[in-house]
Amino acid sequence: MSFPPAFRAVLSPCIGVCSLGADGICDGCHRTVAEIARWSQMSDDERLHLMETVLPAREALRA
């Protein structure tokens, strides 16, 4: 008996503060325009990597 792959919904980091800073990164979610545009086509693994690694690091650099 085989089971389908586990589904992991990774919600968007968007918080409704959609404003790009001079560095090209959104002031609300810390994504680039390319990342925002590609979000719906990213795999769960790509989204999780952004959410857990890339975005927190960007936020820390901007603080």
N, C-alpha and C positions, 0 to 999 in steps of 0.2 A: 504494500500500500504506500503510495507516495502522496506527499502533501505539497500544495502549491507554496512558492516562496513566501516568506513572511512579508506582509505589507507594513511599511513604516511610513506614515505620513509625516513629512517634514514641512511644517508650516512656514510661511514667509516671515522674515524678520521685520517686515514693514510695520512701522508704528504710526503711519499717517503724517510724518514730518518729511515731506518730499521736497528737499531743497539741496541742490548740489553745492558743495563747498568749492573753493578755488582749486583744490586738489583733485576735483572730479569725483569725489566720494560723497554719497548722500549723508546729510547731517543726521538723519533719523536712523537708518538701518546700517550705515557704513559699507554699503555695496557700491560698486562701480556701475555706470550705466550699462555696460555689457553684461554684468552679473544680473542686474535687474531684468534686462530684456531676455536673458537666457534661462531665468529661474524655472519656468514651466517645462523646459526641455531637459533640465539637469536630472541626473539620477539621484536617488536617495543618498548614495554615498557622497556625491559631489556636494549636495546641499548640507549634509551633516558636517563635512569637512569645513565648509564656509561658516556654518553656525558655531561650531565648536572650536575652531582654530583661527581662521582668517579674520572673521569679524571682531572677535574679542581683542585680537592683537592690534587691529586698526583702531578700535575704540581707545585702547590704552595709549597708543601713540598720539592720538588727537587730544587726550585729556590734559 
